[in-house]
Amino acid sequence: MDHPEFYEENQWYAKKRLTFNGIKQYNRNRLLWRYPGTDGLKTGHTKEAGYCLVSSAKRDGMRLISVVLGAPSDNARTEDSQRLLTYGFRFFKTYKVYAGNEAISHPRVWKGEKKTIPAGLSKDLFITVPNGEYKQLKATSVMNSSLEAPVKKGQALGHLEIKYKDTIVAQRPIVALANDPEGGIWTRITDTLTRSYHNWFHRAKQEG
């Protein structure tokens, strides 16, 4: 969401009515009156597309969005949207999988002042899955193969992939959570030699 303040602070999409230039206008989203927790979003109608409604509602910290297109009437799009939202709240749950700015790995940094650096997500990651299916989520982190200083806070170091069963449901960049400037001359020399030895040993092991 690019502008969450329109939801949380100003609640523009949840306003039932608006007076402008002395004229009172009513929101065409009937769910605002009929479905508790509704806070948006957009109605529409054309001859070709029929009656459409993108609706959103929030309960117990979980917001769901439903999309109904091509309904035959205003009332039909409202009722279909209500059924979709009710189904979602009844049979799905949102989990906070990872917190933003908390380390999920500590990758090795070569030639830096520090041997390792904390890495994680820049923002909280939430995933919505069917009730009781949390254990079906599997996380895989893929880090850059060779990380060398200097490293700046916020720099992408790899990516995190979340799968629900066999389907990828989220991908997020893993970023540095702290700076790691270039180390001194002795650190750079010893790290160069150590990395060369590690690379040679790894190749020898593969060939053997």
C-alpha positions as CSV (number, residue, x, y, z in Angstrom):
1,M,0.0,0.0,0.0
2,D,1.5,3.3,-1.1
3,H,-0.5,5.6,1.0
4,P,-1.7,3.9,4.2
5,E,-2.4,7.2,5.9
6,F,-5.6,7.4,3.7
7,Y,-6.8,4.4,5.6
8,E,-5.5,4.8,9.1
9,E,-5.3,8.5,9.7
10,N,-7.7,10.3,7.3
11,Q,-10.0,7.3,6.6
12,W,-11.0,8.8,3.3
13,Y,-12.4,5.6,1.9
14,A,-14.5,5.0,5.0
15,K,-16.4,8.3,4.8
16,K,-20.1,7.7,4.3
17,R,-20.9,11.2,3.2
18,L,-19.1,14.3,2.1
19,T,-20.4,17.9,1.8
20,F,-18.8,20.1,-0.9
21,N,-19.9,23.5,-2.0
22,G,-23.1,23.1,0.0
23,I,-24.0,19.8,-1.7
24,K,-24.1,16.5,0.3
25,Q,-22.8,13.5,-1.6
26,Y,-23.2,9.9,-0.3
27,N,-20.6,7.2,-0.7
28,R,-21.9,4.6,-3.2
29,N,-20.2,1.7,-1.3
30,R,-23.2,0.3,0.6
31,L,-21.0,-2.0,2.6
32,L,-20.1,1.0,4.8
33,W,-23.6,0.9,6.2
34,R,-24.2,-2.9,6.1
35,Y,-20.9,-4.6,6.9
36,P,-19.0,-3.8,10.2
37,G,-15.3,-3.1,9.7
38,T,-15.6,-1.8,6.1
39,D,-13.2,0.9,5.3
40,G,-13.1,1.2,1.5
41,L,-12.6,1.2,-1.3
42,K,-13.9,1.9,-4.9
43,T,-17.2,1.5,-6.8
44,G,-17.7,1.6,-10.6
45,H,-20.2,1.0,-13.3
46,T,-20.2,0.9,-17.1
47,K,-22.4,-0.8,-19.6
48,E,-19.6,-3.1,-20.6
49,A,-18.2,-4.0,-17.2
50,G,-21.5,-4.0,-15.2
51,Y,-21.5,-3.0,-11.5
52,C,-18.1,-3.4,-9.9
53,L,-16.8,-3.0,-6.3
54,V,-13.4,-3.2,-4.8
55,S,-14.1,-3.4,-1.1
56,S,-11.9,-3.6,2.0
57,A,-12.7,-4.4,5.6
58,K,-10.6,-4.8,8.8
59,R,-11.2,-7.0,11.8
60,D,-8.8,-8.0,14.6
61,G,-5.9,-6.4,12.8
62,M,-6.5,-8.3,9.5
63,R,-7.6,-6.4,6.4
64,L,-9.1,-8.2,3.5
65,I,-9.9,-6.9,0.0
66,S,-12.5,-8.3,-2.3
67,V,-13.1,-7.6,-6.0
68,V,-16.4,-8.1,-7.7
69,L,-16.8,-7.4,-11.4
70,G,-19.7,-7.6,-13.8
71,A,-22.5,-7.7,-11.2
72,P,-26.0,-7.1,-12.6
73,S,-26.9,-4.5,-10.0
74,D,-25.7,-2.3,-7.2
75,N,-27.3,-4.6,-4.7
76,A,-25.8,-7.7,-6.2
77,R,-22.3,-6.4,-6.1
78,T,-22.8,-5.4,-2.4
79,E,-24.1,-8.8,-1.4
80,D,-21.4,-10.7,-3.4
81,S,-18.7,-8.6,-1.7
82,Q,-20.2,-9.2,1.7
83,R,-20.1,-13.0,1.1
84,L,-16.5,-12.9,0.0
85,L,-15.3,-10.9,3.0
86,T,-17.3,-13.1,5.4
87,Y,-15.7,-16.2,3.9
88,G,-12.2,-14.6,4.2
89,F,-12.6,-13.6,7.8
90,R,-14.0,-17.0,8.8
91,F,-11.6,-19.3,7.0
92,F,-8.3,-17.3,6.8
93,K,-5.8,-15.8,9.3
94,T,-3.0,-13.3,8.9
95,Y,0.4,-14.0,10.5
96,K,3.3,-11.7,11.1
97,V,6.1,-14.0,9.7
98,Y,9.0,-11.6,10.2
99,A,9.5,-8.3,11.9
100,G,11.1,-5.4,10.1
101,N,14.6,-4.3,11.2
102,E,15.3,-7.6,13.1
103,A,18.1,-9.9,12.1
104,I,17.2,-13.1,10.4
105,S,20.8,-13.9,9.4
106,H,24.4,-12.8,10.0
107,P,26.3,-13.2,6.7
108,R,30.1,-13.1,6.5
109,V,31.6,-9.8,5.4
110,W,35.1,-9.9,3.9
111,K,37.6,-7.1,4.5
112,G,35.3,-5.2,6.9
113,E,35.7,-4.0,10.4
114,K,33.2,-6.7,11.5
115,K,33.3,-10.3,10.6
116,T,29.5,-10.6,10.2
117,I,26.7,-8.1,9.8
118,P,23.0,-8.3,10.8
119,A,20.6,-8.7,7.9
120,G,16.8,-8.8,7.7
121,L,13.8,-7.1,6.2
122,S,13.2,-3.4,6.1
123,K,9.5,-3.8,6.9
124,D,7.2,-6.3,8.7
125,L,6.1,-9.2,6.6
126,F,2.6,-10.5,6.9
127,I,1.2,-13.5,5.2
128,T,-2.5,-14.6,5.0
129,V,-3.2,-18.4,4.8
130,P,-6.1,-20.7,5.5
131,N,-6.8,-21.4,9.2
132,G,-4.5,-24.1,10.7
133,E,-2.1,-23.9,7.7
134,Y,0.7,-21.8,9.3
135,K,3.1,-24.8,9.4
136,Q,2.7,-25.1,5.6
137,L,4.7,-21.9,5.2
138,K,8.4,-22.4,4.4
139,A,11.0,-19.7,4.3
140,T,14.2,-19.8,2.2
141,S,16.9,-17.1,2.3
142,V,19.3,-16.7,-0.6
143,M,22.3,-14.6,0.2
144,N,24.9,-13.1,-2.1
145,S,27.7,-15.6,-2.5
146,S,30.6,-13.2,-1.6
147,L,30.0,-10.1,0.5
148,E,32.8,-7.5,0.7
149,A,33.1,-4.3,2.7
150,P,32.2,-1.5,2.6
151,V,28.5,-2.4,3.3
152,K,25.9,0.3,3.8
153,K,22.8,0.0,5.9
154,G,19.9,-0.8,3.6
155,Q,22.0,-2.4,1.0
156,A,20.5,-5.5,-0.6
157,L,22.3,-8.6,0.4
158,G,20.0,-11.3,-1.0
159,H,16.3,-12.2,-0.9
160,L,13.8,-14.1,1.2
161,E,11.3,-16.4,-0.4
162,I,8.1,-17.6,1.4
163,K,6.3,-20.6,0.0
164,Y,2.8,-21.9,0.9
165,K,3.0,-25.6,0.0
166,D,4.5,-25.4,-3.5
167,T,3.5,-21.8,-4.3
168,I,5.6,-18.7,-3.8
169,V,3.4,-16.3,-1.9
170,A,6.0,-13.6,-1.0
171,Q,9.5,-12.4,-2.0
172,R,11.3,-9.7,-0.1
173,P,14.9,-8.3,-0.3
174,I,17.2,-9.0,2.6
175,V,19.1,-5.9,3.5
176,A,21.9,-4.9,5.7
177,L,20.7,-3.6,9.1
178,A,24.0,-1.9,9.9
179,N,27.0,-0.3,8.3
180,D,30.3,-2.2,8.0
181,P,33.1,0.0,6.7
182,E,36.2,-1.3,5.2
183,G,38.7,-2.7,7.7
184,G,42.3,-1.8,8.2
185,I,45.2,-3.0,6.0
186,W,45.9,-6.1,8.1
187,T,42.3,-7.1,8.1
188,R,42.1,-6.8,4.3
189,I,45.3,-8.8,3.8
190,T,44.3,-11.7,6.2
191,D,40.8,-11.8,4.7
192,T,42.2,-12.0,1.2
193,L,44.4,-14.9,2.1
194,T,41.7,-16.7,4.1
195,R,39.1,-16.3,1.4
196,S,41.6,-17.6,-1.2
197,Y,42.2,-20.7,1.0
198,H,38.5,-21.3,1.4
199,N,37.9,-21.0,-2.3
200,W,40.8,-23.4,-3.1
201,F,39.6,-25.9,-0.4
202,H,36.0,-25.8,-1.7
203,R,37.2,-26.4,-5.3
204,A,39.5,-29.2,-4.2
205,K,36.6,-30.9,-2.3
206,Q,34.3,-30.7,-5.3
207,E,36.9,-32.1,-7.7
208,G,37.8,-34.9,-5.2
